[in-house]
Structures are given as structure tokens and as C-alpha cells.
Amino acid sequence: MPDFITSAEQTEVISQSQPLEEIIAFAEVEILSDVPILQPGLEPTPEKEYDVILIANSLQDDSMADLVLFHAFSEDLATKVHDFSSDSFKMCLSDTAPDQASWRSYTFDAAPNEIPEVNGYQSGGVVLQVSQKNEIGTESILVSDFILTALDSDIGPYRYAVIYNDTSADKSLIGYYDRGESKILPAFGSDSFDFDDVSGAFSVAV
């Protein structure tokens, strides 16, 4: 298991002693040839150690805390569970505080605590539109904004928004947002989820 550091930015260290080519393969992060640590035309030095840092970012809504990454996510990232270029990702809602250290799977951890399905919210949550942006050693995972609309009945109460991989066999969890307090979305009301379109939901930096 990797080592973790706790901070206000929810920054985690995946690896402190892996060769760079293994880190790139595990994390599936594209490193540009003009990154200072990789000189053009030269192979990485197997003996040299590098750090891969996960940086979680917040929604653009000022009331939102940063995305809290589950501890299992860094392990899953290193073992190629997630492919952000092709996998399908979802966000489900819960009024139960997730356990960052122990939760791993939507099926076994998030689903039992998910809000009930109603007209306007389906079991399993909302499908997210995910894309990638690479900027010299930093790969950002971008998520498109969406609006949740209640139709003829209330949605909630809910407080936490949990992101997970719907393609992986275990529906592996990535992280969650704490919206600060429980809320009920009234019938015909709407709730906007405005993600950071510059830094993304989170970044992988080498």
C-alpha cells in the first residue's frame, strides 16, 4: 500500500521509489518530451527515483471543499484499474459520510448508502463527461458541468457526491465532494455541479 499525507489540499503520494517508466505505465500519464526531467532522445534512468503526486481540486462553487480522494484510488491508479480515455464514470449522491480509508467500491460501499431513486435521479447516479488535459508533467482530469433537475418529486436529502468508475469490475471509487450540509432538491428544482475547467477534478503530477 502506498504512503499517504494528509493536507488541506488532499495531496497523496503514490510512489516514492518506482522507476519513472513504471510510474508512467501504471498511471497511464503521458509525459511530454520537453519535460525537464526527461531530456529529448534519452531514456529514463531506472535507478532514479521520482514522486507522483495526486492533487485533488474543488468545484468552482466556493462553498465546496476539495475532492477527497479515497485511499484505494492511488492503489487502483497504480495497478491500471482506471482508463480515463475510455472508461465510463459516474457520480452518485449520498447523505452518509463516506469513509475515505475503507471505502473502495460503489457496489459494496457507496450503493448501500445512496439516496433512493426518484423521478429525476436514477440509481447509480449521473454519467459524467470526462476528458484529459496534459501540461508538461501534469495530467488533469476534467469533468463537464451538469445540472441535476428534480421532476415531479423531491430528491434527497443528500450532502455527498461520490465519483466512481462504472466500467471497472468492482466499480472502483475515486473520490467524493462534501457539499457542507444536507439539502433536499424540491420538485422541479435544479442543482448545478460546476467543476473546475482549468485544474480539473484532480491532477496527476510528476
Beta strands, then each sheet from edge to edge (+ up, - down):
strand 1: 11-18
strand 2: 50-56
strand 3: 68-69
strand 4: 89-94
strand 5: 126-128
strand 6: 130-135
strand 7: 138-143
strand 8: 146-149
strand 9: 155-165
strand 10: 173-185
strand 11: 190-193
strand 12: 202-205
sheet 1: 1+ 2- 12+ 7- 6+
sheet 2: 3+ 10- 9+ 4- 5+
sheet 3: 8+ 11-
end
